[in-house]
Amino acid sequence: MVDQVKLGAFVSSLVYSFVGVLVFWVSFLIIDRFTPYQLWKEIIEEKNTALAVVVGAIAIGICIIVAAAIHG
């Protein structure tokens, strides 16, 4: 009985983790689409540190929202 509960919790954690990462990436792609330039190119090729900080803050904000939605 105890093994079944732990296995169920483990499977639930994996499913919620996958859904959370998927929602994060979709959100990031939407944000990237609405900006007038390509974020990844601007950060990597142009070495735009200020944009990297802003995108990092956006990523943390999205992750907090997703984690709160999953946690309940």
mmJSON file of the N, C-alpha and C atoms, coordinates in Angstrom:
{"data_MODEL":{"atom_site":{
"group_PDB":["ATOM","ATOM","ATOM","ATOM","ATOM","ATOM","ATOM","ATOM","ATOM","ATOM","ATOM","ATOM","ATOM","ATOM","ATOM","ATOM","ATOM","ATOM","ATOM","ATOM","ATOM","ATOM","ATOM","ATOM","ATOM","ATOM","ATOM","ATOM","ATOM","ATOM","ATOM","ATOM","ATOM","ATOM","ATOM","ATOM","ATOM","ATOM","ATOM","ATOM","ATOM","ATOM","ATOM","ATOM","ATOM","ATOM","ATOM","ATOM","ATOM","ATOM","ATOM","ATOM","ATOM","ATOM","ATOM","ATOM","ATOM","ATOM","ATOM","ATOM","ATOM","ATOM","ATOM","ATOM","ATOM","ATOM","ATOM","ATOM","ATOM","ATOM","ATOM","ATOM","ATOM","ATOM","ATOM","ATOM","ATOM","ATOM","ATOM","ATOM","ATOM","ATOM","ATOM","ATOM","ATOM","ATOM","ATOM","ATOM","ATOM","ATOM","ATOM","ATOM","ATOM","ATOM","ATOM","ATOM","ATOM","ATOM","ATOM","ATOM","ATOM","ATOM","ATOM","ATOM","ATOM","ATOM","ATOM","ATOM","ATOM","ATOM","ATOM","ATOM","ATOM","ATOM","ATOM","ATOM","ATOM","ATOM","ATOM","ATOM","ATOM","ATOM","ATOM","ATOM","ATOM","ATOM","ATOM","ATOM","ATOM","ATOM","ATOM","ATOM","ATOM","ATOM","ATOM","ATOM","ATOM","ATOM","ATOM","ATOM","ATOM","ATOM","ATOM","ATOM","ATOM","ATOM","ATOM","ATOM","ATOM","ATOM","ATOM","ATOM","ATOM","ATOM","ATOM","ATOM","ATOM","ATOM","ATOM","ATOM","ATOM","ATOM","ATOM","ATOM","ATOM","ATOM","ATOM","ATOM","ATOM","ATOM","ATOM","ATOM","ATOM","ATOM","ATOM","ATOM","ATOM","ATOM","ATOM","ATOM","ATOM","ATOM","ATOM","ATOM","ATOM","ATOM","ATOM","ATOM","ATOM","ATOM","ATOM","ATOM","ATOM","ATOM","ATOM","ATOM","ATOM","ATOM","ATOM","ATOM","ATOM","ATOM","ATOM","ATOM","ATOM","ATOM","ATOM","ATOM","ATOM","ATOM","ATOM","ATOM","ATOM","ATOM","ATOM","ATOM"],
"id":[1,2,3,4,5,6,7,8,9,10,11,12,13,14,15,16,17,18,19,20,21,22,23,24,25,26,27,28,29,30,31,32,33,34,35,36,37,38,39,40,41,42,43,44,45,46,47,48,49,50,51,52,53,54,55,56,57,58,59,60,61,62,63,64,65,66,67,68,69,70,71,72,73,74,75,76,77,78,79,80,81,82,83,84,85,86,87,88,89,90,91,92,93,94,95,96,97,98,99,100,101,102,103,104,105,106,107,108,109,110,111,112,113,114,115,116,117,118,119,120,121,122,123,124,125,126,127,128,129,130,131,132,133,134,135,136,137,138,139,140,141,142,143,144,145,146,147,148,149,150,151,152,153,154,155,156,157,158,159,160,161,162,163,164,165,166,167,168,169,170,171,172,173,174,175,176,177,178,179,180,181,182,183,184,185,186,187,188,189,190,191,192,193,194,195,196,197,198,199,200,201,202,203,204,205,206,207,208,209,210,211,212,213,214,215,216],
"type_symbol":["N","C","C","N","C","C","N","C","C","N","C","C","N","C","C","N","C","C","N","C","C","N","C","C","N","C","C","N","C","C","N","C","C","N","C","C","N","C","C","N","C","C","N","C","C","N","C","C","N","C","C","N","C","C","N","C","C","N","C","C","N","C","C","N","C","C","N","C","C","N","C","C","N","C","C","N","C","C","N","C","C","N","C","C","N","C","C","N","C","C","N","C","C","N","C","C","N","C","C","N","C","C","N","C","C","N","C","C","N","C","C","N","C","C","N","C","C","N","C","C","N","C","C","N","C","C","N","C","C","N","C","C","N","C","C","N","C","C","N","C","C","N","C","C","N","C","C","N","C","C","N","C","C","N","C","C","N","C","C","N","C","C","N","C","C","N","C","C","N","C","C","N","C","C","N","C","C","N","C","C","N","C","C","N","C","C","N","C","C","N","C","C","N","C","C","N","C","C","N","C","C","N","C","C","N","C","C","N","C","C","N","C","C","N","C","C"],
"label_atom_id":["N","CA","C","N","CA","C","N","CA","C","N","CA","C","N","CA","C","N","CA","C","N","CA","C","N","CA","C","N","CA","C","N","CA","C","N","CA","C","N","CA","C","N","CA","C","N","CA","C","N","CA","C","N","CA","C","N","CA","C","N","CA","C","N","CA","C","N","CA","C","N","CA","C","N","CA","C","N","CA","C","N","CA","C","N","CA","C","N","CA","C","N","CA","C","N","CA","C","N","CA","C","N","CA","C","N","CA","C","N","CA","C","N","CA","C","N","CA","C","N","CA","C","N","CA","C","N","CA","C","N","CA","C","N","CA","C","N","CA","C","N","CA","C","N","CA","C","N","CA","C","N","CA","C","N","CA","C","N","CA","C","N","CA","C","N","CA","C","N","CA","C","N","CA","C","N","CA","C","N","CA","C","N","CA","C","N","CA","C","N","CA","C","N","CA","C","N","CA","C","N","CA","C","N","CA","C","N","CA","C","N","CA","C","N","CA","C","N","CA","C","N","CA","C","N","CA","C","N","CA","C","N","CA","C","N","CA","C","N","CA","C","N","CA","C","N","CA","C","N","CA","C"],
"label_alt_id":[null,null,null,null,null,null,null,null,null,null,null,null,null,null,null,null,null,null,null,null,null,null,null,null,null,null,null,null,null,null,null,null,null,null,null,null,null,null,null,null,null,null,null,null,null,null,null,null,null,null,null,null,null,null,null,null,null,null,null,null,null,null,null,null,null,null,null,null,null,null,null,null,null,null,null,null,null,null,null,null,null,null,null,null,null,null,null,null,null,null,null,null,null,null,null,null,null,null,null,null,null,null,null,null,null,null,null,null,null,null,null,null,null,null,null,null,null,null,null,null,null,null,null,null,null,null,null,null,null,null,null,null,null,null,null,null,null,null,null,null,null,null,null,null,null,null,null,null,null,null,null,null,null,null,null,null,null,null,null,null,null,null,null,null,null,null,null,null,null,null,null,null,null,null,null,null,null,null,null,null,null,null,null,null,null,null,null,null,null,null,null,null,null,null,null,null,null,null,null,null,null,null,null,null,null,null,null,null,null,null,null,null,null,null,null,null],
"label_comp_id":["MET","MET","MET","VAL","VAL","VAL","ASP","ASP","ASP","GLN","GLN","GLN","VAL","VAL","VAL","LYS","LYS","LYS","LEU","LEU","LEU","GLY","GLY","GLY","ALA","ALA","ALA","PHE","PHE","PHE","VAL","VAL","VAL","SER","SER","SER","SER","SER","SER","LEU","LEU","LEU","VAL","VAL","VAL","TYR","TYR","TYR","SER","SER","SER","PHE","PHE","PHE","VAL","VAL","VAL","GLY","GLY","GLY","VAL","VAL","VAL","LEU","LEU","LEU","VAL","VAL","VAL","PHE","PHE","PHE","TRP","TRP","TRP","VAL","VAL","VAL","SER","SER","SER","PHE","PHE","PHE","LEU","LEU","LEU","ILE","ILE","ILE","ILE","ILE","ILE","ASP","ASP","ASP","ARG","ARG","ARG","PHE","PHE","PHE","THR","THR","THR","PRO","PRO","PRO","TYR","TYR","TYR","GLN","GLN","GLN","LEU","LEU","LEU","TRP","TRP","TRP","LYS","LYS","LYS","GLU","GLU","GLU","ILE","ILE","ILE","ILE","ILE","ILE","GLU","GLU","GLU","GLU","GLU","GLU","LYS","LYS","LYS","ASN","ASN","ASN","THR","THR","THR","ALA","ALA","ALA","LEU","LEU","LEU","ALA","ALA","ALA","VAL","VAL","VAL","VAL","VAL","VAL","VAL","VAL","VAL","GLY","GLY","GLY","ALA","ALA","ALA","ILE","ILE","ILE","ALA","ALA","ALA","ILE","ILE","ILE","GLY","GLY","GLY","ILE","ILE","ILE","CYS","CYS","CYS","ILE","ILE","ILE","ILE","ILE","ILE","VAL","VAL","VAL","ALA","ALA","ALA","ALA","ALA","ALA","ALA","ALA","ALA","ILE","ILE","ILE","HIS","HIS","HIS","GLY","GLY","GLY"],
"label_asym_id":["A","A","A","A","A","A","A","A","A","A","A","A","A","A","A","A","A","A","A","A","A","A","A","A","A","A","A","A","A","A","A","A","A","A","A","A","A","A","A","A","A","A","A","A","A","A","A","A","A","A","A","A","A","A","A","A","A","A","A","A","A","A","A","A","A","A","A","A","A","A","A","A","A","A","A","A","A","A","A","A","A","A","A","A","A","A","A","A","A","A","A","A","A","A","A","A","A","A","A","A","A","A","A","A","A","A","A","A","A","A","A","A","A","A","A","A","A","A","A","A","A","A","A","A","A","A","A","A","A","A","A","A","A","A","A","A","A","A","A","A","A","A","A","A","A","A","A","A","A","A","A","A","A","A","A","A","A","A","A","A","A","A","A","A","A","A","A","A","A","A","A","A","A","A","A","A","A","A","A","A","A","A","A","A","A","A","A","A","A","A","A","A","A","A","A","A","A","A","A","A","A","A","A","A","A","A","A","A","A","A","A","A","A","A","A","A"],
"label_entity_id":["1","1","1","1","1","1","1","1","1","1","1","1","1","1","1","1","1","1","1","1","1","1","1","1","1","1","1","1","1","1","1","1","1","1","1","1","1","1","1","1","1","1","1","1","1","1","1","1","1","1","1","1","1","1","1","1","1","1","1","1","1","1","1","1","1","1","1","1","1","1","1","1","1","1","1","1","1","1","1","1","1","1","1","1","1","1","1","1","1","1","1","1","1","1","1","1","1","1","1","1","1","1","1","1","1","1","1","1","1","1","1","1","1","1","1","1","1","1","1","1","1","1","1","1","1","1","1","1","1","1","1","1","1","1","1","1","1","1","1","1","1","1","1","1","1","1","1","1","1","1","1","1","1","1","1","1","1","1","1","1","1","1","1","1","1","1","1","1","1","1","1","1","1","1","1","1","1","1","1","1","1","1","1","1","1","1","1","1","1","1","1","1","1","1","1","1","1","1","1","1","1","1","1","1","1","1","1","1","1","1","1","1","1","1","1","1"],
"label_seq_id":[1,1,1,2,2,2,3,3,3,4,4,4,5,5,5,6,6,6,7,7,7,8,8,8,9,9,9,10,10,10,11,11,11,12,12,12,13,13,13,14,14,14,15,15,15,16,16,16,17,17,17,18,18,18,19,19,19,20,20,20,21,21,21,22,22,22,23,23,23,24,24,24,25,25,25,26,26,26,27,27,27,28,28,28,29,29,29,30,30,30,31,31,31,32,32,32,33,33,33,34,34,34,35,35,35,36,36,36,37,37,37,38,38,38,39,39,39,40,40,40,41,41,41,42,42,42,43,43,43,44,44,44,45,45,45,46,46,46,47,47,47,48,48,48,49,49,49,50,50,50,51,51,51,52,52,52,53,53,53,54,54,54,55,55,55,56,56,56,57,57,57,58,58,58,59,59,59,60,60,60,61,61,61,62,62,62,63,63,63,64,64,64,65,65,65,66,66,66,67,67,67,68,68,68,69,69,69,70,70,70,71,71,71,72,72,72],
"pdbx_PDB_ins_code":[null,null,null,null,null,null,null,null,null,null,null,null,null,null,null,null,null,null,null,null,null,null,null,null,null,null,null,null,null,null,null,null,null,null,null,null,null,null,null,null,null,null,null,null,null,null,null,null,null,null,null,null,null,null,null,null,null,null,null,null,null,null,null,null,null,null,null,null,null,null,null,null,null,null,null,null,null,null,null,null,null,null,null,null,null,null,null,null,null,null,null,null,null,null,null,null,null,null,null,null,null,null,null,null,null,null,null,null,null,null,null,null,null,null,null,null,null,null,null,null,null,null,null,null,null,null,null,null,null,null,null,null,null,null,null,null,null,null,null,null,null,null,null,null,null,null,null,null,null,null,null,null,null,null,null,null,null,null,null,null,null,null,null,null,null,null,null,null,null,null,null,null,null,null,null,null,null,null,null,null,null,null,null,null,null,null,null,null,null,null,null,null,null,null,null,null,null,null,null,null,null,null,null,null,null,null,null,null,null,null,null,null,null,null,null,null],
"Cartn_x":[0.831,0.0,0.875,1.885,2.752,3.534,3.959,4.692,3.824,2.55,1.654,1.461,1.383,1.226,2.472,3.643,4.879,5.04,4.649,4.736,3.774,2.578,1.612,2.103,2.71,3.253,4.405,5.208,6.335,5.84,4.874,4.322,3.652,2.915,2.271,3.304,4.382,5.448,6.059,6.285,6.845,5.891,4.609,3.627,3.527,3.433,3.336,4.61,5.751,7.009,7.038,6.622,6.586,5.622,4.452,3.461,3.998,4.653,5.216,6.28,7.172,8.226,7.614,6.622,5.951,5.272,4.573,3.91,4.952,6.064,7.13,7.66,7.97,8.533,7.539,6.284,5.263,5.149,5.169,5.112,6.315,7.485,8.698,8.622,8.123,7.999,6.998,5.937,4.952,5.586,6.329,7.008,8.026,8.757,9.743,9.071,7.885,7.16,6.671,6.288,5.728,6.789,8.028,9.072,9.492,9.941,10.284,11.584,12.329,13.576,13.617,14.552,14.666,15.521,14.912,15.573,16.866,16.799,17.958,19.143,18.879,19.946,20.526,19.671,20.105,20.97,20.602,21.356,22.676,22.647,23.846,24.807,24.304,25.202,25.586,24.639,24.905,25.397,25.338,25.792,25.101,23.789,22.991,22.676,23.478,23.35,22.066,21.685,20.465,19.241,19.196,18.089,18.113,19.297,19.408,18.847,19.096,18.561,17.041,16.506,15.054,14.408,14.979,14.432,14.532,15.607,15.725,14.645,14.365,13.305,11.939,11.715,10.461,10.353,11.455,11.454,11.145,11.741,11.461,9.999,9.46,8.049,7.12,7.396,6.576,6.677,7.887,8.081,7.33,7.308,6.565,5.069,4.572,3.148,2.807,3.627,3.381,3.456,4.459,4.597,3.403,2.932,1.769,0.512,0.379,-0.795,-0.766,0.415,0.522,0.354,0.937,0.886,-0.528,-1.245,-2.638,-2.857],
"Cartn_y":[-1.195,0.0,1.259,1.273,2.449,2.619,1.514,1.597,2.174,1.853,2.375,3.878,4.35,5.788,6.525,6.005,6.659,6.631,5.518,5.431,6.422,6.545,7.506,8.931,9.247,10.594,10.864,9.858,10.001,10.246,9.471,9.631,10.996,11.407,12.724,13.839,13.699,14.704,14.792,13.652,13.656,14.307,13.972,14.549,16.052,16.506,17.938,18.671,18.039,18.657,18.826,17.794,17.866,18.954,19.003,20.021,21.421,21.58,22.875,23.351,22.453,22.814,23.139,22.375,22.637,24.008,24.336,25.649,26.767,26.539,27.541,27.813,26.753,26.945,27.581,27.203,27.823,29.316,29.64,31.05,31.826,31.213,31.87,32.1,31.113,31.276,32.37,32.486,33.556,34.918,35.035,36.3,36.621,35.612,35.811,36.257,35.752,36.102,37.561,38.055,39.406,40.503,40.147,41.169,41.512,42.744,43.156,42.537,41.834,41.203,39.806,38.985,37.627,37.643,37.207,37.284,36.472,35.234,34.351,34.907,35.404,35.977,37.216,38.033,39.282,38.969,37.955,37.631,36.941,35.951,35.149,35.861,36.318,36.895,38.335,39.121,40.537,40.785,39.766,39.833,40.964,41.031,42.059,41.61,42.06,41.64,42.159,43.378,43.938,43.124,42.737,41.916,40.545,39.996,38.701,38.774,39.867,40.04,40.142,40.882,41.025,39.688,38.953,37.648,36.674,36.747,35.914,36.242,37.507,37.909,37.443,37.522,37.026,35.518,34.807,33.358,32.986,33.686,33.422,33.708,34.798,35.116,34.052,33.574,32.52,31.248,30.919,29.701,29.783,30.941,31.103,30.915,31.47,31.315,29.86,29.182,27.772,26.917,27.161,26.387,26.618,27.849,28.127,27.456,27.436,26.783,25.279,24.695,23.243,22.881,23.676,23.379,23.526,24.478,24.639,25.705],
"Cartn_z":[0.0,0.0,0.0,0.848,0.928,-0.373,-0.987,-2.249,-3.362,-3.367,-4.378,-4.227,-2.996,-2.758,-3.216,-2.909,-3.329,-4.84,-5.469,-6.915,-7.571,-7.029,-7.555,-7.42,-6.296,-6.091,-7.054,-7.294,-8.216,-9.642,-10.077,-11.423,-11.56,-10.54,-10.568,-10.666,-9.924,-9.972,-11.362,-11.985,-13.338,-14.338,-14.239,-15.163,-14.971,-13.721,-13.463,-13.874,-13.695,-14.12,-15.628,-16.35,-17.806,-18.282,-17.675,-18.045,-17.725,-16.583,-16.206,-17.171,-17.566,-18.522,-19.881,-20.285,-21.555,-21.558,-20.485,-20.379,-20.375,-19.694,-19.667,-21.077,-21.823,-23.159,-24.12,-24.016,-24.866,-24.537,-23.243,-22.83,-23.349,-23.271,-23.752,-25.26,-25.998,-27.446,-27.808,-27.036,-27.275,-27.021,-25.94,-25.64,-26.728,-27.179,-28.239,-29.533,-29.81,-31.027,-30.987,-29.801,-29.696,-29.61,-29.352,-29.315,-30.742,-30.966,-32.333,-32.857,-32.036,-32.445,-31.842,-32.32,-31.805,-30.54,-29.444,-28.141,-28.116,-28.579,-28.471,-29.277,-30.477,-31.301,-30.634,-30.091,-29.441,-28.223,-27.46,-26.246,-26.575,-27.472,-27.755,-28.704,-29.843,-30.849,-30.545,-30.1,-29.832,-28.41,-27.566,-26.161,-25.393,-25.545,-24.898,-23.462,-22.511,-21.126,-20.493,-20.804,-20.227,-20.656,-21.901,-22.382,-21.723,-21.496,-20.821,-19.4,-18.704,-17.352,-17.388,-18.343,-18.469,-18.805,-19.754,-20.121,-18.935,-18.176,-16.978,-15.955,-15.78,-14.85,-15.336,-16.629,-17.197,-16.977,-17.194,-17.008,-15.559,-14.619,-13.202,-12.892,-13.429,-13.205,-13.76,-14.973,-15.563,-14.726,-14.283,-13.484,-12.158,-11.531,-10.277,-10.514,-11.603,-11.916,-12.198,-12.973,-13.284,-12.028,-11.185,-9.943,-9.022,-8.924,-8.082,-8.632,-9.951,-10.555,-10.337,-10.422,-10.218,-8.758,-7.884,-6.443,-5.889,-6.387,-5.966,-5.026],
"occupancy":[1.0,1.0,1.0,1.0,1.0,1.0,1.0,1.0,1.0,1.0,1.0,1.0,1.0,1.0,1.0,1.0,1.0,1.0,1.0,1.0,1.0,1.0,1.0,1.0,1.0,1.0,1.0,1.0,1.0,1.0,1.0,1.0,1.0,1.0,1.0,1.0,1.0,1.0,1.0,1.0,1.0,1.0,1.0,1.0,1.0,1.0,1.0,1.0,1.0,1.0,1.0,1.0,1.0,1.0,1.0,1.0,1.0,1.0,1.0,1.0,1.0,1.0,1.0,1.0,1.0,1.0,1.0,1.0,1.0,1.0,1.0,1.0,1.0,1.0,1.0,1.0,1.0,1.0,1.0,1.0,1.0,1.0,1.0,1.0,1.0,1.0,1.0,1.0,1.0,1.0,1.0,1.0,1.0,1.0,1.0,1.0,1.0,1.0,1.0,1.0,1.0,1.0,1.0,1.0,1.0,1.0,1.0,1.0,1.0,1.0,1.0,1.0,1.0,1.0,1.0,1.0,1.0,1.0,1.0,1.0,1.0,1.0,1.0,1.0,1.0,1.0,1.0,1.0,1.0,1.0,1.0,1.0,1.0,1.0,1.0,1.0,1.0,1.0,1.0,1.0,1.0,1.0,1.0,1.0,1.0,1.0,1.0,1.0,1.0,1.0,1.0,1.0,1.0,1.0,1.0,1.0,1.0,1.0,1.0,1.0,1.0,1.0,1.0,1.0,1.0,1.0,1.0,1.0,1.0,1.0,1.0,1.0,1.0,1.0,1.0,1.0,1.0,1.0,1.0,1.0,1.0,1.0,1.0,1.0,1.0,1.0,1.0,1.0,1.0,1.0,1.0,1.0,1.0,1.0,1.0,1.0,1.0,1.0,1.0,1.0,1.0,1.0,1.0,1.0,1.0,1.0,1.0,1.0,1.0,1.0,1.0,1.0,1.0,1.0,1.0,1.0],
"B_iso_or_equiv":[0.0,0.0,0.0,0.0,0.0,0.0,0.0,0.0,0.0,0.0,0.0,0.0,0.0,0.0,0.0,0.0,0.0,0.0,0.0,0.0,0.0,0.0,0.0,0.0,0.0,0.0,0.0,0.0,0.0,0.0,0.0,0.0,0.0,0.0,0.0,0.0,0.0,0.0,0.0,0.0,0.0,0.0,0.0,0.0,0.0,0.0,0.0,0.0,0.0,0.0,0.0,0.0,0.0,0.0,0.0,0.0,0.0,0.0,0.0,0.0,0.0,0.0,0.0,0.0,0.0,0.0,0.0,0.0,0.0,0.0,0.0,0.0,0.0,0.0,0.0,0.0,0.0,0.0,0.0,0.0,0.0,0.0,0.0,0.0,0.0,0.0,0.0,0.0,0.0,0.0,0.0,0.0,0.0,0.0,0.0,0.0,0.0,0.0,0.0,0.0,0.0,0.0,0.0,0.0,0.0,0.0,0.0,0.0,0.0,0.0,0.0,0.0,0.0,0.0,0.0,0.0,0.0,0.0,0.0,0.0,0.0,0.0,0.0,0.0,0.0,0.0,0.0,0.0,0.0,0.0,0.0,0.0,0.0,0.0,0.0,0.0,0.0,0.0,0.0,0.0,0.0,0.0,0.0,0.0,0.0,0.0,0.0,0.0,0.0,0.0,0.0,0.0,0.0,0.0,0.0,0.0,0.0,0.0,0.0,0.0,0.0,0.0,0.0,0.0,0.0,0.0,0.0,0.0,0.0,0.0,0.0,0.0,0.0,0.0,0.0,0.0,0.0,0.0,0.0,0.0,0.0,0.0,0.0,0.0,0.0,0.0,0.0,0.0,0.0,0.0,0.0,0.0,0.0,0.0,0.0,0.0,0.0,0.0,0.0,0.0,0.0,0.0,0.0,0.0,0.0,0.0,0.0,0.0,0.0,0.0,0.0,0.0,0.0,0.0,0.0,0.0],
"pdbx_formal_charge":[null,null,null,null,null,null,null,null,null,null,null,null,null,null,null,null,null,null,null,null,null,null,null,null,null,null,null,null,null,null,null,null,null,null,null,null,null,null,null,null,null,null,null,null,null,null,null,null,null,null,null,null,null,null,null,null,null,null,null,null,null,null,null,null,null,null,null,null,null,null,null,null,null,null,null,null,null,null,null,null,null,null,null,null,null,null,null,null,null,null,null,null,null,null,null,null,null,null,null,null,null,null,null,null,null,null,null,null,null,null,null,null,null,null,null,null,null,null,null,null,null,null,null,null,null,null,null,null,null,null,null,null,null,null,null,null,null,null,null,null,null,null,null,null,null,null,null,null,null,null,null,null,null,null,null,null,null,null,null,null,null,null,null,null,null,null,null,null,null,null,null,null,null,null,null,null,null,null,null,null,null,null,null,null,null,null,null,null,null,null,null,null,null,null,null,null,null,null,null,null,null,null,null,null,null,null,null,null,null,null,null,null,null,null,null,null],
"auth_seq_id":[1,1,1,2,2,2,3,3,3,4,4,4,5,5,5,6,6,6,7,7,7,8,8,8,9,9,9,10,10,10,11,11,11,12,12,12,13,13,13,14,14,14,15,15,15,16,16,16,17,17,17,18,18,18,19,19,19,20,20,20,21,21,21,22,22,22,23,23,23,24,24,24,25,25,25,26,26,26,27,27,27,28,28,28,29,29,29,30,30,30,31,31,31,32,32,32,33,33,33,34,34,34,35,35,35,36,36,36,37,37,37,38,38,38,39,39,39,40,40,40,41,41,41,42,42,42,43,43,43,44,44,44,45,45,45,46,46,46,47,47,47,48,48,48,49,49,49,50,50,50,51,51,51,52,52,52,53,53,53,54,54,54,55,55,55,56,56,56,57,57,57,58,58,58,59,59,59,60,60,60,61,61,61,62,62,62,63,63,63,64,64,64,65,65,65,66,66,66,67,67,67,68,68,68,69,69,69,70,70,70,71,71,71,72,72,72],
"auth_comp_id":["MET","MET","MET","VAL","VAL","VAL","ASP","ASP","ASP","GLN","GLN","GLN","VAL","VAL","VAL","LYS","LYS","LYS","LEU","LEU","LEU","GLY","GLY","GLY","ALA","ALA","ALA","PHE","PHE","PHE","VAL","VAL","VAL","SER","SER","SER","SER","SER","SER","LEU","LEU","LEU","VAL","VAL","VAL","TYR","TYR","TYR","SER","SER","SER","PHE","PHE","PHE","VAL","VAL","VAL","GLY","GLY","GLY","VAL","VAL","VAL","LEU","LEU","LEU","VAL","VAL","VAL","PHE","PHE","PHE","TRP","TRP","TRP","VAL","VAL","VAL","SER","SER","SER","PHE","PHE","PHE","LEU","LEU","LEU","ILE","ILE","ILE","ILE","ILE","ILE","ASP","ASP","ASP","ARG","ARG","ARG","PHE","PHE","PHE","THR","THR","THR","PRO","PRO","PRO","TYR","TYR","TYR","GLN","GLN","GLN","LEU","LEU","LEU","TRP","TRP","TRP","LYS","LYS","LYS","GLU","GLU","GLU","ILE","ILE","ILE","ILE","ILE","ILE","GLU","GLU","GLU","GLU","GLU","GLU","LYS","LYS","LYS","ASN","ASN","ASN","THR","THR","THR","ALA","ALA","ALA","LEU","LEU","LEU","ALA","ALA","ALA","VAL","VAL","VAL","VAL","VAL","VAL","VAL","VAL","VAL","GLY","GLY","GLY","ALA","ALA","ALA","ILE","ILE","ILE","ALA","ALA","ALA","ILE","ILE","ILE","GLY","GLY","GLY","ILE","ILE","ILE","CYS","CYS","CYS","ILE","ILE","ILE","ILE","ILE","ILE","VAL","VAL","VAL","ALA","ALA","ALA","ALA","ALA","ALA","ALA","ALA","ALA","ILE","ILE","ILE","HIS","HIS","HIS","GLY","GLY","GLY"],
"auth_asym_id":["A","A","A","A","A","A","A","A","A","A","A","A","A","A","A","A","A","A","A","A","A","A","A","A","A","A","A","A","A","A","A","A","A","A","A","A","A","A","A","A","A","A","A","A","A","A","A","A","A","A","A","A","A","A","A","A","A","A","A","A","A","A","A","A","A","A","A","A","A","A","A","A","A","A","A","A","A","A","A","A","A","A","A","A","A","A","A","A","A","A","A","A","A","A","A","A","A","A","A","A","A","A","A","A","A","A","A","A","A","A","A","A","A","A","A","A","A","A","A","A","A","A","A","A","A","A","A","A","A","A","A","A","A","A","A","A","A","A","A","A","A","A","A","A","A","A","A","A","A","A","A","A","A","A","A","A","A","A","A","A","A","A","A","A","A","A","A","A","A","A","A","A","A","A","A","A","A","A","A","A","A","A","A","A","A","A","A","A","A","A","A","A","A","A","A","A","A","A","A","A","A","A","A","A","A","A","A","A","A","A","A","A","A","A","A","A"],
"auth_atom_id":["N","CA","C","N","CA","C","N","CA","C","N","CA","C","N","CA","C","N","CA","C","N","CA","C","N","CA","C","N","CA","C","N","CA","C","N","CA","C","N","CA","C","N","CA","C","N","CA","C","N","CA","C","N","CA","C","N","CA","C","N","CA","C","N","CA","C","N","CA","C","N","CA","C","N","CA","C","N","CA","C","N","CA","C","N","CA","C","N","CA","C","N","CA","C","N","CA","C","N","CA","C","N","CA","C","N","CA","C","N","CA","C","N","CA","C","N","CA","C","N","CA","C","N","CA","C","N","CA","C","N","CA","C","N","CA","C","N","CA","C","N","CA","C","N","CA","C","N","CA","C","N","CA","C","N","CA","C","N","CA","C","N","CA","C","N","CA","C","N","CA","C","N","CA","C","N","CA","C","N","CA","C","N","CA","C","N","CA","C","N","CA","C","N","CA","C","N","CA","C","N","CA","C","N","CA","C","N","CA","C","N","CA","C","N","CA","C","N","CA","C","N","CA","C","N","CA","C","N","CA","C","N","CA","C","N","CA","C","N","CA","C","N","CA","C","N","CA","C","N","CA","C"],
"pdbx_PDB_model_num":[1,1,1,1,1,1,1,1,1,1,1,1,1,1,1,1,1,1,1,1,1,1,1,1,1,1,1,1,1,1,1,1,1,1,1,1,1,1,1,1,1,1,1,1,1,1,1,1,1,1,1,1,1,1,1,1,1,1,1,1,1,1,1,1,1,1,1,1,1,1,1,1,1,1,1,1,1,1,1,1,1,1,1,1,1,1,1,1,1,1,1,1,1,1,1,1,1,1,1,1,1,1,1,1,1,1,1,1,1,1,1,1,1,1,1,1,1,1,1,1,1,1,1,1,1,1,1,1,1,1,1,1,1,1,1,1,1,1,1,1,1,1,1,1,1,1,1,1,1,1,1,1,1,1,1,1,1,1,1,1,1,1,1,1,1,1,1,1,1,1,1,1,1,1,1,1,1,1,1,1,1,1,1,1,1,1,1,1,1,1,1,1,1,1,1,1,1,1,1,1,1,1,1,1,1,1,1,1,1,1,1,1,1,1,1,1]
}}}
